[in-house]
Amino acid sequence: MKSVAEQSVEELGGRISVLARQKRDHVKLNRLLEELHRTTGRDQERVLLRIYRLVFPHAFAEESVLWPVMRRTLADGQELTLEIEREHQEVNELVTRLEGIPRDSPERGPILNRLTEVLREDVRDEEDELFPRLQSRVDRRELRRLGLLWEVVRRVAPTRAHPIVARRPPGNVVAALPLSVLDRLRDLADLLVQRGPARVAPAAGTAGRGLARAAHAVERLPIMRRGEDPSTRFPG
Protein backbone atom coordinates (compact mmCIF):
# COMPACT_ATOMS: atom_id res chain seq x y z
CA MET A 1 0.00 0.00 0.00
CA LYS A 2 1.20 3.48 -0.86
CA SER A 3 2.12 5.72 2.06
CA VAL A 4 0.02 8.82 2.64
CA ALA A 5 3.27 10.82 2.53
CA GLU A 6 3.76 9.78 -1.11
CA GLN A 7 0.24 10.63 -2.30
CA SER A 8 -1.12 13.85 -3.76
CA VAL A 9 -4.04 15.74 -2.24
CA GLU A 10 -6.27 14.41 -5.01
CA GLU A 11 -5.23 10.81 -4.33
CA LEU A 12 -6.01 11.35 -0.65
CA GLY A 13 -9.59 12.33 -1.44
CA GLY A 14 -9.32 16.10 -1.85
CA ARG A 15 -8.49 18.98 0.49
CA ILE A 16 -11.24 18.26 3.01
CA SER A 17 -10.46 14.53 3.24
CA VAL A 18 -9.29 13.43 6.67
CA LEU A 19 -6.14 12.00 5.08
CA ALA A 20 -5.20 15.31 3.45
CA ARG A 21 -5.82 17.13 6.73
CA GLN A 22 -3.66 14.63 8.58
CA LYS A 23 -0.84 15.00 6.08
CA ARG A 24 -0.89 18.81 6.40
CA ASP A 25 -0.59 18.56 10.18
CA HIS A 26 2.26 16.07 9.87
CA VAL A 27 4.19 18.38 7.55
CA LYS A 28 3.70 21.25 10.00
CA LEU A 29 4.83 19.05 12.89
CA ASN A 30 8.01 18.08 11.05
CA ARG A 31 8.90 21.76 10.57
CA LEU A 32 8.28 22.49 14.25
CA LEU A 33 10.42 19.55 15.39
CA GLU A 34 13.29 20.78 13.24
CA GLU A 35 12.88 24.26 14.72
CA LEU A 36 12.72 22.82 18.25
CA HIS A 37 16.25 21.47 18.04
CA ARG A 38 17.63 24.74 16.65
CA THR A 39 16.39 26.77 19.62
CA THR A 40 17.11 27.09 23.34
CA GLY A 41 15.67 28.80 26.41
CA ARG A 42 12.49 30.80 26.03
CA ASP A 43 12.50 30.40 22.26
CA GLN A 44 12.44 26.64 22.67
CA GLU A 45 9.57 26.91 25.15
CA ARG A 46 7.55 28.88 22.59
CA VAL A 47 8.18 26.20 19.95
CA LEU A 48 7.15 23.50 22.41
CA LEU A 49 3.86 25.28 23.09
CA ARG A 50 3.18 25.44 19.34
CA ILE A 51 3.89 21.70 19.12
CA TYR A 52 1.52 20.98 22.01
CA ARG A 53 -1.27 23.06 20.47
CA LEU A 54 -0.87 21.11 17.23
CA VAL A 55 -0.28 17.59 18.57
CA PHE A 56 -2.80 17.24 21.39
CA PRO A 57 -5.97 18.40 19.55
CA HIS A 58 -4.83 16.36 16.52
CA ALA A 59 -4.40 13.19 18.60
CA PHE A 60 -7.63 13.74 20.54
CA ALA A 61 -9.59 13.99 17.28
CA GLU A 62 -7.96 10.80 16.01
CA GLU A 63 -8.87 8.91 19.17
CA SER A 64 -12.45 10.21 19.16
CA VAL A 65 -13.26 10.05 15.44
CA LEU A 66 -10.85 7.85 13.47
CA TRP A 67 -9.80 5.01 15.73
CA PRO A 68 -13.38 3.82 16.42
CA VAL A 69 -13.87 3.63 12.64
CA MET A 70 -10.64 1.66 12.27
CA ARG A 71 -11.74 -0.79 14.94
CA ARG A 72 -15.07 -1.33 13.18
CA THR A 73 -13.76 -1.70 9.64
CA LEU A 74 -10.44 -3.58 10.02
CA ALA A 75 -10.04 -7.08 11.37
CA ASP A 76 -6.86 -6.04 13.18
CA GLY A 77 -8.04 -2.51 13.91
CA GLN A 78 -7.96 -3.13 17.65
CA GLU A 79 -4.24 -3.97 17.62
CA LEU A 80 -3.32 -1.22 15.16
CA THR A 81 -5.03 1.56 17.06
CA LEU A 82 -3.81 0.29 20.42
CA GLU A 83 -0.21 0.71 19.28
CA ILE A 84 -0.89 4.33 18.28
CA GLU A 85 -2.69 4.97 21.57
CA ARG A 86 0.41 3.78 23.41
CA GLU A 87 2.50 6.25 21.43
CA HIS A 88 0.04 9.04 22.24
CA GLN A 89 0.17 8.09 25.91
CA GLU A 90 3.96 8.19 25.94
CA VAL A 91 3.88 11.66 24.40
CA ASN A 92 1.54 12.78 27.21
CA GLU A 93 3.87 11.26 29.82
CA LEU A 94 6.98 12.88 28.32
CA VAL A 95 5.41 16.32 28.09
CA THR A 96 4.19 16.07 31.68
CA ARG A 97 7.74 15.25 32.77
CA LEU A 98 9.13 18.18 30.78
CA GLU A 99 6.71 20.59 32.43
CA GLY A 100 8.11 19.62 35.84
CA ILE A 101 11.79 20.09 34.93
CA PRO A 102 13.65 23.45 35.05
CA ARG A 103 14.60 24.90 31.68
CA ASP A 104 18.33 24.58 32.40
CA SER A 105 18.20 21.00 33.71
CA PRO A 106 20.42 18.41 31.93
CA GLU A 107 17.46 16.01 32.13
CA ARG A 108 15.61 17.94 29.43
CA GLY A 109 17.83 16.90 26.52
CA PRO A 110 17.13 13.14 26.62
CA ILE A 111 13.40 13.74 27.20
CA LEU A 112 13.19 16.14 24.24
CA ASN A 113 15.05 13.63 22.07
CA ARG A 114 12.67 10.83 23.07
CA LEU A 115 9.65 13.09 22.51
CA THR A 116 10.86 13.87 18.99
CA GLU A 117 11.50 10.18 18.33
CA VAL A 118 8.03 9.09 19.47
CA LEU A 119 6.28 11.83 17.48
CA ARG A 120 8.14 10.82 14.32
CA GLU A 121 7.35 7.14 14.94
CA ASP A 122 3.69 8.03 15.36
CA VAL A 123 3.64 9.89 12.03
CA ARG A 124 5.32 6.99 10.23
CA ASP A 125 2.96 4.40 11.71
CA GLU A 126 -0.09 6.43 10.71
CA GLU A 127 1.06 7.39 7.22
CA ASP A 128 2.60 4.05 6.26
CA GLU A 129 0.24 1.61 7.98
CA LEU A 130 -3.02 2.89 9.45
CA PHE A 131 -4.18 5.45 6.92
CA PRO A 132 -3.49 3.36 3.78
CA ARG A 133 -5.51 0.56 5.41
CA LEU A 134 -8.37 2.96 6.12
CA GLN A 135 -8.11 4.30 2.56
CA SER A 136 -8.55 0.77 1.19
CA ARG A 137 -11.81 0.27 3.10
CA VAL A 138 -13.73 3.55 2.77
CA ASP A 139 -14.60 5.69 -0.26
CA ARG A 140 -13.78 9.34 -0.97
CA ARG A 141 -17.14 10.53 0.30
CA GLU A 142 -16.55 8.86 3.67
CA LEU A 143 -13.00 10.27 3.86
CA ARG A 144 -14.43 13.75 3.38
CA ARG A 145 -17.16 13.19 5.95
CA LEU A 146 -14.56 11.99 8.43
CA GLY A 147 -12.40 14.99 7.57
CA LEU A 148 -15.16 17.43 8.46
CA LEU A 149 -15.97 15.61 11.71
CA TRP A 150 -12.29 15.31 12.64
CA GLU A 151 -11.80 19.05 12.06
CA VAL A 152 -14.78 19.98 14.24
CA VAL A 153 -13.50 17.82 17.10
CA ARG A 154 -9.93 19.08 16.68
CA ARG A 155 -11.05 22.69 17.03
CA VAL A 156 -12.69 22.09 20.41
CA ALA A 157 -10.22 19.52 21.81
CA PRO A 158 -7.82 19.94 24.76
CA THR A 159 -4.46 21.51 23.91
CA ARG A 160 -2.37 20.12 26.77
CA ALA A 161 -0.99 16.82 28.02
CA HIS A 162 -3.46 14.80 30.11
CA PRO A 163 -1.81 11.43 30.75
CA ILE A 164 -4.45 10.29 33.24
CA VAL A 165 -7.40 10.61 30.84
CA ALA A 166 -8.43 7.54 28.82
CA ARG A 167 -7.33 7.40 25.20
CA ARG A 168 -10.77 6.01 24.25
CA PRO A 169 -14.45 6.90 24.64
CA PRO A 170 -16.28 7.45 26.85
CA GLY A 171 -13.57 8.82 29.14
CA ASN A 172 -11.88 11.07 26.58
CA VAL A 173 -15.24 12.32 25.28
CA VAL A 174 -16.42 13.29 28.79
CA ALA A 175 -13.08 15.03 29.42
CA ALA A 176 -13.18 17.06 26.21
CA LEU A 177 -15.26 20.07 27.23
CA PRO A 178 -13.92 20.90 30.71
CA LEU A 179 -10.28 20.23 29.79
CA SER A 180 -10.52 22.12 26.50
CA VAL A 181 -11.87 25.21 28.29
CA LEU A 182 -9.19 25.03 30.98
CA ASP A 183 -6.39 24.36 28.48
CA ARG A 184 -7.33 27.27 26.24
CA LEU A 185 -7.53 29.62 29.20
CA ARG A 186 -4.05 28.40 30.19
CA ASP A 187 -2.87 29.08 26.63
CA LEU A 188 -4.16 32.64 26.94
CA ALA A 189 -2.44 33.08 30.31
CA ASP A 190 0.84 31.83 28.82
CA LEU A 191 0.50 34.24 25.92
CA LEU A 192 0.00 37.15 28.32
CA VAL A 193 3.06 36.10 30.31
CA GLN A 194 5.17 35.92 27.15
CA ARG A 195 3.89 38.89 25.19
CA GLY A 196 1.58 40.94 27.37
CA PRO A 197 2.39 44.16 29.29
CA ALA A 198 4.86 43.67 32.14
CA ARG A 199 2.25 44.67 34.70
CA VAL A 200 -0.05 41.86 33.53
CA ALA A 201 2.50 39.02 33.52
CA PRO A 202 2.51 38.21 37.29
CA ALA A 203 -1.28 37.98 37.46
CA ALA A 204 -1.39 35.91 34.26
CA GLY A 205 1.24 33.54 35.68
CA THR A 206 -0.76 33.09 38.88
CA ALA A 207 -3.94 32.48 36.88
CA GLY A 208 -2.15 29.93 34.70
CA ARG A 209 -0.96 27.96 37.72
CA GLY A 210 -4.45 27.97 39.19
CA LEU A 211 -5.92 26.73 35.92
CA ALA A 212 -3.30 23.97 35.80
CA ARG A 213 -4.33 22.80 39.27
CA ALA A 214 -7.98 22.83 38.19
CA ALA A 215 -7.17 20.77 35.08
CA HIS A 216 -5.24 18.22 37.15
CA ALA A 217 -8.21 17.89 39.51
CA VAL A 218 -10.66 17.39 36.64
CA GLU A 219 -8.58 14.75 34.87
CA ARG A 220 -8.38 12.71 38.07
CA LEU A 221 -12.15 12.20 38.23
CA PRO A 222 -12.80 8.42 37.88
CA ILE A 223 -15.10 8.86 34.88
CA MET A 224 -12.20 10.31 32.85
CA ARG A 225 -10.50 6.88 32.77
CA ARG A 226 -13.51 4.89 31.59
CA GLY A 227 -12.90 2.95 28.40
CA GLU A 228 -9.11 2.97 28.61
CA ASP A 229 -6.98 -0.05 27.74
CA PRO A 230 -4.72 -0.70 30.77
CA SER A 231 -1.76 -1.42 28.49
CA THR A 232 -1.55 2.27 27.55
CA ARG A 233 -0.70 3.11 31.15
CA PHE A 234 3.04 3.76 31.59
CA PRO A 235 4.58 2.72 34.94
CA GLY A 236 5.13 5.76 37.15
N, C-alpha and C positions, 0 to 999 in steps of 0.2 A: 504494500500500500504506500502511496505517495505521501510524504510528510506535508503537513500544513505549511511549513516554512518554505516549501518548494512550489507551492501553488499560487496562482494569481487570484486576485479578488473575485474575478468572474468564476473561476473554478471552485472557489469556496462558497459560492452561492450568492454573491453580490455584497455590496457594502453593509447592508443591515443584517447579513447572516451572522449567527453567533460565532462561526469560525473566523470570519474576517475581523470581527470585533476582538476576538481573542488574540489573533495575530498582531493587530495594532498595539494592543497592550503589551504583548511580549517584546515587540520591537522597542517600545518606550522603556520597558524595564531594562533591557540590555543596555541602552544608552545611560540610564541612571546608574547601573552597576559599574559601568566603566568610569563614570564621573565620581562615584563614591570612592574609588581607590586612587583618584588623583587629588583628593581633598583631605584636609585635616581640620581639627578643632571645630569651631562653630559652623564653618562651611560644610563640613562633613555631616554635622547634625542636621543642617537644612536639607541636604540631599537624602539623608535617612528618612526624614519626615515625608518627603515627596515619594519615596519608595513605599513607605507604610500606607500612604493615602491612595496609592495605586494598587498595591498587592492585596491588602485586606478586604476592601470592597469586591475586588475581582474574585478572590478565592471564596468569599461568602456567597456570591452569586452563583459560582460554580456548584458549591455544595448544596445550595437551595434549589437550583433550577436544572442544572445539567446532570449531576450525578444520579439523581433519582431516575432520569430518563435512561441513562446508561445501564442502571441496574435492571430496568424493565426490559430493555431491548437486546441486551447482550447476555449470552449464556454465562460468560465469565465477568460480567459487569461488576459483581460484588467484589471480586478480588482486585480488579483493575482500579476501581474507585477507592478501595480501602488503602491501596498503596499511595495514592495521591493524597488522601486524607492524612496519612502518617507524615508525609512531607509537609503539608500545611501545618500540622500540629507542631512539628519540629521548628518551623519558622516562627510560630507563636512563642514557643519556649525560648528560642534564641533571642528574639527581640525583647522579651520580658527580662532576660538576663542582662542584655545590653543596657536597658533602662535603669538597672540598679548598680551600674558600674561607673565610676568617675571617668570623665572624658580622657584623662591622661593616664589611665591604668593600663599596664602592659597586657592585662587580660583581654582587652578589647580586640586586639589584632586577630587572634585565633578565632574568636567568635564571629567577627565580621567576615573572615575568610570562609568559615563554615556556612554562614548565612548566604553568602554569594553562591557557594557550591550547591546548597540545597535548592535555592531559587532557580539556578540554571538546570539542575536535574529535573525539577518540576516542569519547566518549560519543555525540555526534551521529551519527557514521558508523555505530556499532553499532545504535543505536536506530532510526534513520531508514532505514538501508539493509540491513545484514547480517541483523539479527534478523527483520525482516518477511519477508525472502527465505527464511530458514530456516523460519519459521512456515508459509509457503505450501507447503513440501515435506514436512514431517513432521507426524504426528498428535500429539494431546495425550499419549497414552501415551509416545511417544518423547521428547517435551519433558520429561516427568516423569522418565523414565529418565536422560536427559542431566543433568537438574537434580541428581539424587542423585549421579551420578558426578562432576559438576563440583564439588559440595560436598565430596565426599571428597578430591579432589585439592587443592582450595583449602585445606583444613585442614592439609595436610602439605606445602604448597609453600613455597619460599623467600620471605622477607619483605623482602629488600633488593635494591638495584640490582645487576645482574650483566650489564653490557653486552657482555662477551666471549662469553657462553654463547649458543648457537644459540636462535633463536625457534621452532624446530621439532624434532620427534623425529628421530633418537634422542638428539641432544645434550642437549636440555632435560630429557628423561626421565632420562638417566643422571645429570645434575647435581642432580636434585631432592632426593634423600636427603641427600648430604653437605652441600649448601648450605643446605638447610632446617634441619638440626641446628645448623650454625654460625651461621646468621642468628638463630635463636631463642635461642641462648645469648648472642649479642650483644645482642639485645633485653633479655634479663634483666640483662646487665651495665649497659646504659644505664639501666634502671629503678632499679638499685641506686645508680648515680651520681646520678640525679635525686632519688630519694625515700628512699634507704636511710640508715642511720646515717652520720654524718660519718666515723667511723673506717673504714668499709667502702668509701667512695667511691674513694680512691686505688687500692686493689687491684682494684676493679671496673673502673676506667678502664684500668688496665694489662691486665687480662684481655680487655677489649673490643678493645683495639688488637691484641693477639695473635691473637684470633679473626678480626679483619678481615684480618690478613696471611695467616692460614690459608685463609680464603675466597678471597682473591685468587690464592693458589697453586693451589687446586683448580680455579677457573674457567679457569685458563690451560692445563689439561691438553688436549691435542689432541682427545680424544674429545668434549669439551664443545661443540665447534663443528661436529660432524657433523650434516648435514641442513640447515644454514643456507642461506638465499638470500643471495648476496653483496651484493645491492642493499640489504639492511637495514643494512649496515655503514656508519657515518657516518665521513667522513674525520677523522682525528685523534682 
